[in-house]
């Protein structure tokens, strides 16, 4: 094992001449939205050692899917123990971003005979990013950067191809481009049936075992990763899964998280099922972007998660690699359009300028738009997008999102809520159109609430409560709250209850397995003021508790002093129930604040609304 601070690299043997070099971090590694569960992460690389083929031909070592620069220190230390500096090391690059390129540059310094293996789009990205220098963060002077090594030769994989390895191993390489990772390249080792799937089927969890201990153990983590990064491109992801299902696979080793040897077919089926809600949606948002250092892409990911959480389909378009007809189709068919750009040398990248021209020529002025981007100093690209769209007569769904360098956790949450707000706006407009069409039809309104079953369902009542949650510390702390009326005790031992949370609620992001929250039960006759406060709409990123005098549980969860009673609980399970998540939580502590009061309940006449 090699270690550096709270990050280490462990070696996990897989087969003869085949070892997994796993980067391991027990803490949240990066700012991007997919790390939001804060369960640490792993970065899996597979090293095929040097040797000879079955025919006696000498073969160099091959490294599949090296980690990013976050694990550079311990990873390079471990690799030096196993691969001499004069070896003609080959490296299969699963996807290309600045963090990955930084590690590849270190490999090029340490192994002068290095050769890269990449898809056609991946090779292009490597050429673009190799000499790109990341600007210094605010308040820091740019350190004198070491001289860059020359870009190593690239073995370009334009279509499915095979490569012989030592010890009887054989590698099949498959380009799997997606908007988020246009240079995607997965690999299958034929004799073991090991699929090295990079971002597909991944989960950010800190696991030391090579394989998952039991099937489905990390289902929630994989679902969260899917919702963050895969859902905005569900159509392309499904096409990749269809290709992978045709392969002779026995184990999946994703780029993050433990390998899956049991239940991997179910996981592929889950990927299809998780994407179905996206495909069923009648509303869509076109998300156009380009990204230099990964920061604008991180903003796009957060917006996409917010939009898709509210049941609206996202069509993600990487303007650098998408054909003109795909871009044009997305612009014409979408119900809203978002466009984001980095600022490079005071300008927007050429593909974004071209996409902007297409939007101005073909876009529908009646549909809302939004602009976002990251920048180092002045953000001229964002100004360009905003001014051209405003002058072109487009209406903006929200103020332009401007992030200097990279977004932090509170900024990511605000951006997610901005995306959810746009999706709600689109759904409200759709409802108004449907009602208008029904009125013009002359047949009257067919109210769901008049259905006898819905009327009977409305007689089911629950305790009126305010659910409050806080996660993190200092200026990176996240908090949220919502009125909850679908609440019920669920178990005696351990003491537990369930609460239903709409998928689009901002606080839902703070209610994953292991998260703590407080349930503030309201008193009958005193509930109206508290209800009014927490039922009003909050702008994205707003502090739900501003101006309130709160108390706290021993674990820092917000308590409303005017409540009848409160419970602090930890999420144990989540069940997907249509447009809601059903949260089962185990109560760990609580207190009755008013022994004479009674619990407020909400009497309804229909189950079609709260």
C-alpha positions in Angstrom: 0.0 0.0 0.0 1.1 3.6 -0.8 -0.4 6.5 1.1 -0.3 10.3 1.1 -2.4 12.1 3.8 -5.9 10.8 3.8 -5.5 9.2 0.3 -3.9 5.8 -0.3 -3.5 3.3 -3.1 -3.9 -0.4 -2.4 -3.1 -3.4 -4.6 -5.8 -6.0 -5.1 -4.8 -9.1 -7.1 -7.3 -10.2 -9.7 -5.7 -12.9 -11.8 -2.2 -14.0 -12.9 -0.4 -10.9 -14.1 -3.4 -8.7 -13.4 -3.8 -6.4 -10.4 -6.2 -3.6 -9.4 -4.5 -0.5 -8.1 -7.2 1.2 -6.2 -7.0 4.8 -5.0 -8.9 5.1 -1.7 -10.2 8.2 0.0 -12.5 8.0 3.1 -13.5 11.6 2.7 -15.2 13.6 0.0 -12.6 14.0 -2.7 -13.9 16.8 -5.0 -16.6 19.4 -5.2 -18.7 18.0 -8.1 -22.3 17.0 -7.4 -21.7 13.3 -7.8 -19.6 13.3 -4.6 -22.5 14.8 -2.6 -23.3 11.7 -0.4 -19.8 12.2 1.2 -19.0 8.5 1.5 -15.5 8.8 0.2 -14.5 7.3 -3.1 -12.2 4.9 -4.9 -10.5 5.1 -8.2 -9.8 1.8 -9.9 -7.0 1.2 -12.4 -6.1 -2.3 -13.6 -2.4 -3.1 -14.4 -1.5 -6.0 -16.7 2.1 -6.9 -16.0 4.8 -7.3 -18.6 5.5 -10.8 -19.9 5.0 -12.8 -23.1 2.0 -13.8 -25.1 1.0 -17.4 -25.6 3.0 -17.2 -28.9 6.1 -16.2 -26.9 6.1 -12.5 -28.1 7.3 -10.1 -25.3 4.6 -7.6 -24.2 5.0 -4.4 -22.2 2.9 -3.6 -19.2 -0.6 -2.1 -19.8 -2.4 0.2 -17.4 -6.2 0.5 -17.9 -8.0 3.6 -16.6 -5.5 5.4 -14.4 -6.9 7.8 -11.8 -6.9 11.6 -11.8 -4.2 13.8 -10.3 -6.0 13.6 -6.9 -4.3 10.3 -6.3 -1.0 11.2 -8.1 1.4 10.8 -5.1 0.4 7.4 -3.8 -0.5 6.0 -7.2 2.9 6.9 -8.8 4.7 5.5 -5.8 2.9 2.2 -6.1 3.3 2.1 -9.9 7.1 2.6 -9.6 7.3 -0.5 -7.4 5.7 -2.6 -10.2 6.8 -1.0 -13.5 10.5 0.0 -14.1 11.0 3.5 -15.6 12.5 2.1 -18.8 9.4 0.0 -19.6 7.3 0.8 -22.6 4.2 1.4 -20.5 0.9 1.6 -22.4 -2.0 3.4 -20.8 -5.6 3.0 -21.8 -7.4 6.3 -21.2 -11.1 5.8 -20.2 -12.1 9.4 -20.4 -10.2 12.7 -20.8 -10.4 15.8 -18.5 -7.8 18.1 -17.1 -7.5 16.1 -13.8 -6.8 13.0 -15.8 -4.3 14.8 -18.1 -2.4 16.1 -15.1 -1.8 12.5 -14.0 -0.9 11.4 -17.5 1.8 14.2 -17.7 3.3 12.7 -14.5 3.4 9.3 -16.1 5.1 10.8 -19.2 7.8 12.3 -17.0 8.4 9.0 -15.1 8.1 6.6 -18.1 9.7 8.2 -21.2 8.6 5.3 -23.3 4.9 5.9 -22.5 2.2 5.3 -25.2 -1.4 6.3 -24.7 -4.4 4.4 -26.0 -7.5 6.5 -26.6 -10.6 6.7 -28.7 -10.7 9.1 -31.7 -12.4 11.8 -29.6 -10.2 11.1 -26.6 -7.1 11.6 -28.8 -8.4 15.0 -29.9 -9.1 16.0 -26.3 -5.6 14.9 -25.2 -4.1 17.1 -27.9 -6.2 20.1 -26.9 -5.7 19.8 -23.1 -2.1 18.6 -22.9 -0.6 22.2 -23.0 -3.5 23.9 -21.3 -2.5 25.6 -18.1 -5.1 25.9 -15.3 -5.3 29.5 -13.9 -4.5 30.1 -10.3 -7.4 30.3 -7.8 -8.4 33.6 -6.3 -5.9 35.1 -3.9 -3.1 32.9 -5.1 -0.2 33.6 -7.4 0.4 31.2 -10.2 3.2 28.9 -9.2 6.0 28.5 -11.7 4.9 25.4 -13.6 7.4 22.7 -14.5 8.1 22.2 -18.2 5.6 20.0 -19.8 6.7 16.7 -21.2 5.9 16.2 -24.9 2.6 14.5 -25.6 3.3 10.7 -25.9 2.3 8.9 -29.1 -1.3 7.8 -29.2 -2.7 4.5 -30.3 -6.1 5.7 -31.6 -9.0 3.3 -31.3 -11.6 4.3 -33.9 -13.8 1.3 -33.5 -14.0 -1.9 -31.5 -10.5 -3.4 -31.4 -8.5 -6.1 -29.6 -5.0 -6.1 -28.2 -2.9 -9.1 -27.1 -1.4 -8.9 -23.6 1.0 -11.0 -21.6 0.1 -14.2 -19.6 -2.7 -15.2 -22.1 -4.8 -12.1 -21.5 -6.5 -10.3 -24.4 -8.1 -6.9 -24.2 -11.1 -5.7 -26.2 -11.5 -1.9 -26.4 -14.8 -0.3 -27.2 -15.3 3.5 -27.8 -18.4 4.6 -25.9 -18.8 8.4 -26.5 -21.4 10.3 -24.5 -22.0 14.1 -24.2 -20.3 14.2 -20.8 -17.4 12.0 -21.8 -17.0 12.1 -25.6 -13.7 10.3 -25.3 -15.2 7.3 -23.4 -13.3 4.0 -23.9 -14.2 0.8 -22.0 -12.2 -2.4 -22.0 -13.0 -6.1 -21.5 -10.4 -8.7 -20.6 -11.6 -11.8 -22.5 -10.3 -14.7 -20.4 -11.7 -13.4 -17.1 -14.7 -11.6 -18.6 -13.8 -8.5 -16.6 -15.4 -5.3 -17.9 -13.5 -2.2 -17.0 -16.4 0.2 -17.4 -14.9 3.5 -16.2 -17.8 5.8 -15.4 -20.6 3.4 -16.2 -22.0 1.5 -13.1 -19.8 3.6 -10.8 -20.4 4.6 -7.2 -18.5 7.0 -4.9 -17.9 4.8 -1.9 -14.7 4.0 0.0 -14.4 0.2 -0.2 -11.3 -1.8 0.3 -12.6 -5.1 -1.0 -12.2 -5.6 -4.7 -15.8 -7.0 -5.1 -19.0 -5.9 -3.5 -19.7 -8.0 -0.4 -23.3 -8.7 -1.3 -25.5 -7.9 -4.4 -27.2 -4.5 -4.2 -25.2 -3.3 -1.2 -24.4 0.0 -2.9 -27.5 0.3 -5.0 -28.4 3.8 -3.5 -24.9 5.0 -4.3 -25.0 3.8 -7.9 -28.5 5.3 -8.3 -27.2 8.6 -7.0 -24.2 8.5 -9.4 -26.6 7.7 -12.2 -29.0 10.5 -11.4 -26.1 13.0 -11.2 -24.3 12.1 -14.4 -26.1 9.6 -16.5 -29.8 10.7 -16.4 -29.1 13.9 -18.5 -28.0 11.6 -21.3 -30.2 8.6 -20.7 -30.7 7.9 -24.4 -27.0 7.6 -25.1 -26.4 5.7 -21.9 -29.0 3.1 -22.8 -27.4 2.6 -26.2 -24.1 1.9 -24.5 -25.7 -0.6 -22.1 -27.2 -2.4 -25.1 -23.7 -2.8 -26.6 -22.3 -4.0 -23.3 -25.0 -6.6 -22.8 -23.8 -8.4 -25.9 -20.3 -9.0 -24.4 -19.2 -12.1 -22.6 -19.0 -10.4 -19.1 -18.6 -12.1 -15.8 -17.6 -9.2 -13.6 -17.9 -5.4 -13.9 -15.1 -3.2 -12.5 -16.2 0.4 -12.7 -13.8 3.3 -12.3 -15.3 4.1 -8.9 -16.5 1.7 -6.2 -16.2 -2.1 -5.8 -16.5 -4.6 -8.6 -19.8 -6.4 -9.2 -19.6 -10.2 -10.0 -23.1 -11.1 -8.7 -26.1 -9.2 -9.9 -24.4 -7.2 -12.7 -27.3 -8.1 -15.0 -29.7 -6.6 -12.6 -27.6 -3.5 -12.5 -27.8 -3.2 -16.2 -31.5 -3.6 -16.0 -31.6 -0.9 -13.3 -29.8 1.5 -15.7 -32.6 0.9 -18.2 -35.3 1.3 -15.6 -33.8 4.5 -14.1 -33.7 6.1 -17.5 -37.4 5.3 -18.3 -38.8 8.2 -16.4 -36.6 10.5 -18.4 -37.8 9.0 -21.7 -41.5 9.2 -20.6 -41.4 12.9 -19.9 -43.2 15.1 -22.5 -41.1 18.1 -21.5 -37.4 18.5 -22.3 -34.6 20.9 -21.7 -31.7 21.3 -24.1 -28.4 21.7 -22.2 -25.6 23.0 -24.4 -22.1 23.4 -23.0 -18.4 23.2 -23.5 -15.9 22.9 -20.7 -12.1 23.5 -20.6 -11.1 22.6 -17.0 -14.3 20.7 -16.0 -15.9 23.5 -14.0 -18.5 24.5 -16.5 -19.3 20.8 -17.0 -19.8 20.5 -13.2 -22.3 23.4 -13.4 -24.1 21.6 -16.2 -24.3 18.4 -14.2 -25.9 20.3 -11.2 -28.4 22.0 -13.4 -29.3 18.7 -15.1 -29.8 16.9 -11.9 -32.1 19.6 -10.7 -34.1 19.5 -13.9 -34.4 15.7 -14.1 -35.2 15.4 -10.4 -38.5 17.3 -11.2 -39.4 14.8 -13.9 -38.3 16.8 -17.0 -36.0 15.2 -19.6 -32.6 16.7 -20.2 -30.9 16.5 -23.6 -27.3 17.1 -22.9 -25.2 18.4 -25.8 -21.4 18.8 -25.7 -20.9 21.4 -28.4 -17.4 20.4 -29.2 -18.3 16.9 -30.3 -22.0 16.9 -31.2 -23.0 16.9 -34.9 -24.8 19.9 -36.3 -28.0 18.0 -36.9 -28.2 16.8 -33.3 -27.7 20.3 -32.0 -30.3 21.7 -34.4 -32.8 19.0 -33.4 -32.4 19.6 -29.7 -32.9 23.4 -30.2 -36.0 23.0 -32.2 -37.7 20.3 -30.1 -36.9 21.5 -26.5 -39.2 23.4 -24.2 -36.3 25.4 -22.6 -32.7 25.9 -23.5 -29.6 26.3 -21.3 -26.2 27.2 -22.7 -22.9 27.3 -20.8 -19.4 28.3 -21.6 -16.0 28.8 -20.0 -14.0 31.9 -20.8 -10.7 31.2 -22.4 -8.4 34.1 -23.1 -11.3 36.5 -22.8 -13.5 34.6 -25.4 -16.0 31.8 -25.7 -14.7 28.6 -27.4 -15.5 28.5 -31.1 -18.0 25.6 -30.7 -20.1 27.7 -28.3 -20.0 30.7 -30.6 -21.2 28.4 -33.4 -24.0 26.9 -31.2 -25.1 30.4 -30.1 -25.5 31.4 -33.8 -27.7 28.3 -34.3 -29.8 29.2 -31.3 -30.2 32.8 -32.5 -31.2 31.6 -36.0 -33.5 28.6 -35.0 -34.5 29.1 -31.4 -38.1 29.8 -30.3 -38.3 33.1 -28.5 -41.4 31.9 -26.6 -39.3 29.3 -24.8 -37.2 30.2 -21.7 -33.4 30.2 -21.8 -30.6 30.3 -19.2 -26.9 31.1 -19.3 -24.1 29.7 -17.1 -20.4 29.3 -17.0 -17.1 29.4 -15.1 -14.3 31.8 -15.5 -10.9 32.8 -14.1 -11.0 36.6 -14.2 -13.7 38.4 -16.2 -16.2 36.0 -17.7 -16.6 37.6 -21.1 -18.1 34.4 -22.6 -21.0 34.6 -20.2 -21.6 38.3 -21.0 -21.6 37.4 -24.7 -24.2 34.7 -24.3 -26.4 36.9 -22.2 -26.2 40.0 -24.3 -26.8 38.1 -27.6 -29.8 36.2 -26.3 -31.3 39.3 -24.7 -30.8 41.3 -27.8 -32.3 38.4 -29.8 -35.6 38.6 -27.9 -35.3 35.6 -25.7 -36.7 35.5 -22.2 -34.5 34.3 -19.3 -35.7 31.7 -16.8 -33.1 32.8 -14.2 -30.2 35.3 -13.9 -27.0 34.1 -15.5 -25.0 31.7 -13.3 -21.4 33.0 -12.9 -18.9 30.8 -11.0 -15.4 32.0 -10.5 -13.1 29.0 -10.9 -15.0 26.0 -9.4 -18.3 25.8 -7.5 -18.3 24.8 -3.9 -21.0 22.6 -2.2 -23.4 25.5 -1.4 -23.1 26.8 -5.0 -23.8 23.3 -6.3 -27.0 23.0 -4.2 -28.1 26.5 -5.4 -27.5 25.5 -9.0 -29.5 22.3 -8.5 -32.4 24.2 -7.1 -32.2 26.6 -10.0 -32.6 23.7 -12.4 -35.6 22.3 -10.3 -37.2 25.8 -10.4 -37.0 25.8 -14.2 -38.6 22.3 -14.4 -41.4 23.4 -12.1 -42.0 26.5 -14.3 -42.2 24.3 -17.4 -44.6 21.9 -15.7 -46.8 24.7 -14.6 -47.0 26.1 -18.1 -47.8 22.7 -19.4 -50.7 22.4 -16.9 -52.1 25.8 -18.0 -51.9 24.8 -21.6 -53.7 21.5 -20.9 -56.5 23.2 -18.9 -56.9 25.8 -21.7 -57.3 23.0 -24.3 -59.8 21.2 -22.1 -61.9 24.3 -21.8 -61.8 25.0 -25.5 -62.9 21.4 -26.1 -66.2 22.1 -24.4 -66.3 18.9 -22.5 -65.6 20.4 -19.1 -62.8 19.5 -16.8 -62.2 15.9 -15.8 -60.8 16.5 -12.3 -58.6 13.7 -10.9 -59.8 14.8 -7.5 -63.4 13.7 -8.3 -62.3 10.1 -8.7 -63.9 8.0 -5.9 -60.7 6.3 -5.1 -58.9 9.6 -4.8 -61.6 11.0 -2.6 -61.2 7.9 -0.3 -57.4 8.3 -0.4 -57.9 11.9 0.8 -59.3 10.6 4.1 -55.8 9.2 5.0 -54.3 11.8 7.3 -50.8 12.3 8.8 -49.2 14.5 11.4 -48.5 18.0 10.3 -44.7 18.5 10.7 -41.7 20.5 9.5 -38.8 18.3 8.5 -35.5 20.1 9.0 -32.0 19.0 8.1 -28.5 20.2 8.2 -25.3 18.6 6.8 -21.7 19.7 6.9 -19.8 22.4 8.8 -18.9 26.0 8.5 -19.4 27.9 5.2 -19.8 24.5 3.4 -22.8 23.5 5.5 -26.1 22.7 3.7 -29.5 22.9 5.2 -33.1 22.6 4.2 -36.7 22.3 5.4 -40.2 21.3 4.2 -43.7 20.9 5.5 -44.4 17.2 5.8 -47.9 15.8 6.3 -47.4 12.3 4.9 -45.9 11.0 8.2 -46.6 7.7 10.0 -45.0 5.5 12.7 -43.6 2.4 11.0 -42.0 0.3 13.7 -41.8 -0.3 17.5 -38.4 -1.9 17.7 -36.4 0.0 16.7 -38.6 3.1 17.0 -39.1 4.3 13.4 -41.3 6.2 11.2 -41.8 7.0 7.5 -42.1 10.3 5.7 -42.9 10.8 2.0 -40.8 13.5 0.3 -41.5 14.7 -3.3 -38.6 14.0 -5.6 -38.2 17.7 -6.5 -37.9 18.9 -2.9 -34.6 20.6 -2.3 -34.3 18.9 1.1 -34.5 15.5 -0.5 -30.8 15.8 -1.3 -30.1 15.8 2.4 -32.1 12.6 3.1 -30.0 9.7 1.9 -29.2 6.6 3.9 -27.1 7.6 7.0 -28.2 11.2 6.9 -29.7 12.8 10.1 -32.7 15.1 10.2 -35.3 16.4 12.7 -39.0 16.1 12.5 -40.8 19.0 14.3 -44.4 18.0 15.1 -46.7 21.0 15.1 -49.4 21.7 17.7 -53.0 21.9 16.8 -54.2 25.5 16.8 -50.7 26.9 16.6 -49.6 25.5 13.3 -50.7 28.3 10.8 -47.8 30.7 11.2 -45.1 28.0 10.9 -47.0 26.5 8.0 -47.1 29.8 6.1 -43.4 30.4 6.5 -42.3 27.0 5.2 -44.9 26.7 2.5 -43.9 29.9 0.8 -41.6 29.5 -2.2 -37.9 30.1 -1.5 -35.5 31.3 -4.2 -32.6 28.9 -5.1 -30.0 28.8 -2.4 -32.1 30.7 0.2 -31.6 30.0 3.9 -34.9 28.5 5.0 -34.1 29.4 8.6 -33.1 33.1 8.2 -34.5 35.2 11.0 -35.6 32.3 13.1 -34.5 31.5 16.6 -33.7 27.8 16.5 -32.5 25.2 18.9 -30.5 22.2 18.0 -30.3 18.5 18.7 -27.1 17.0 20.1 -26.1 16.2 16.5 -26.8 19.7 15.2 -30.2 19.3 13.6 -32.5 22.3 13.7 -35.4 22.3 16.2 -38.3 24.8 16.1 -39.1 26.0 19.6 -42.8 26.4 18.8 -43.2 22.7 17.9 -45.3 20.3 20.0 -42.5 17.8 20.0 -39.4 16.8 18.0 -37.6 13.7 16.9 -34.1 13.3 15.6 -33.7 10.4 13.3 -31.3 8.7 10.9 -32.4 7.6 7.4 -32.2 3.8 7.2 -34.0 3.0 3.9 -35.4 4.8 0.9 -38.1 3.4 -1.4 -38.9 5.0 -4.8 -42.7 5.6 -5.0 -43.6 7.3 -8.2 -43.2 11.0 -7.8 -42.1 10.6 -4.1 -39.4 9.0 -2.1 -40.6 7.1 1.0 -38.0 7.6 3.8 -37.8 5.2 6.6 -35.9 6.6 9.6 -35.0 5.4 13.0 -35.5 7.8 15.9 -32.5 8.2 18.1 -33.8 11.0 20.5 -36.7 13.3 20.9 -38.7 15.5 23.3 -42.2 16.7 24.0 -42.2 20.5 24.3 -45.9 20.9 25.2 -47.4 18.1 27.2 -50.9 19.6 27.1 -51.1 20.1 23.3 -52.3 17.8 20.6 -50.8 17.0 17.2 -52.0 19.1 14.2 -53.4 17.1 11.4 -54.6 18.1 7.9 -58.0 17.0 6.8 -58.3 16.6 3.0 -61.1 15.8 0.6 -58.9 14.4 -2.1 -55.8 12.3 -2.4 -54.8 14.2 -5.5 -53.0 16.9 -3.5 -51.4 17.6 -0.1 
